[in-house]
Amino acid sequence: MATKISISFRTGKSTLFNAVAFFKLWSPSSNVTFPPPATMITNGHRSVCTKQIQQSQISVSNQSAFNISVPGFPVDSPLSGLEDVMIGYILGKTKATEVAHLAWKYIVQEGDTVVDATCGNGHDTLALVKLVTADKTQRGRVYSLDVQKFALEKTLALLDESLDKDEKEIVKLVETCHSKMHEVVPKGEPVRVVAFNLGYLPGGDKALITGPKTTLMALESAKDLLTHGGLISVVGYVGHPGGREEFETVLEFGSRLPVDEWSCCELRMLNRPLAPVLVFMFKR
Ligand SMILES: C[S@@+](CC[C@H](N)C(=O)[O-])C[C@H]1O[C@@H](n2cnc3c(N)ncnc32)[C@H](O)[C@@H]1O
């Protein structure tokens, strides 16, 4: 196996141990007032999700499903959750987005408010809904943004087939640039996670991509909206034109954040230079 891994903490030591410690960071639960339900706003048009789906049909992407099946590695590994996703990543078997979902799992509490800054096909939004509504006793809030109406429709369709009515009601889909997220999230509402999955919509128009200028503005907004104990999570792509420049902007942003208030790290495959790259910025 030729997989190499780089875990570089820009604010601290560079070891796998630190990466694991990062994912174990505790964050206190918030008491967020549940805002009124709303669903999809596109060019002023509002539609409400009503379709009910059996709970058994829901696919939960934040739960670990990694099967260790490499020679010499026990099939019934006692590793679970954190460990098996991280080991899966090291072994080249777990996707960057799954690692991001795992990080959210350790940060998000039931009832939290979170933002999906690029909702696309809706997979990240779905994972976030599951986290903020995990025990059904508290209802959180998920703001999901995209510049493309088509992406919002794809997200809505996924939520329709994956969630029940109550779960869907906590999602607000907004057709807007993520640089305007401070106009979407009500003033004073503490945000636990802002998730960015940059680039273009898989299966969509590859010309419609996130760009360095608006991504930087969105990161600035996210920084201000985020509560202490919150996380900015970025999955970046460097393989398409402009992707590397945009990702450099993300790295510069994270590198500038003061170490007494922020813990920022980057996670990437060394020998797959075009593989997705992860950046986490944790507000202490
Ligand atoms: C990689 S996809 C997101 C994938 C998505 N999170 C998922 O789980 O399927 C990137 C998305 O960013 C959107 N996008 C591009 N520029 C944007 C911007 N300035 N603000 C918000 N979304 C943007 C694209 O339309 C595209 O749907």
The ligand as an ORCA input file, in Angstrom:
! r2SCAN-3c Opt
* xyz 0 1
  C     -19.092     20.279     -4.584
  S     -20.692     20.984     -4.743
  C     -21.355     20.791     -3.132
  C     -21.701     19.378     -2.754
  C     -22.719     19.279     -1.644
  N     -22.281     19.862     -0.408
  C     -23.261     17.892     -1.448
  O     -23.271     17.381     -0.314
  O     -23.710     17.297     -2.435
  C     -20.372     22.727     -4.799
  C     -21.622     23.570     -4.873
  O     -21.248     24.930     -4.631
  C     -22.149     25.733     -5.320
  N     -21.638     27.110     -5.401
  C     -20.822     27.649     -6.326
  N     -20.560     28.937     -6.024
  C     -21.246     29.228     -4.898
  C     -21.391     30.381     -4.085
  N     -20.736     31.506     -4.382
  N     -22.214     30.335     -3.006
  C     -22.868     29.176     -2.696
  N     -22.753     28.038     -3.419
  C     -21.960     28.057     -4.497
  C     -22.325     25.034     -6.653
  O     -23.496     25.441     -7.298
  C     -22.325     23.565     -6.212
  O     -23.631     23.095     -6.078
*
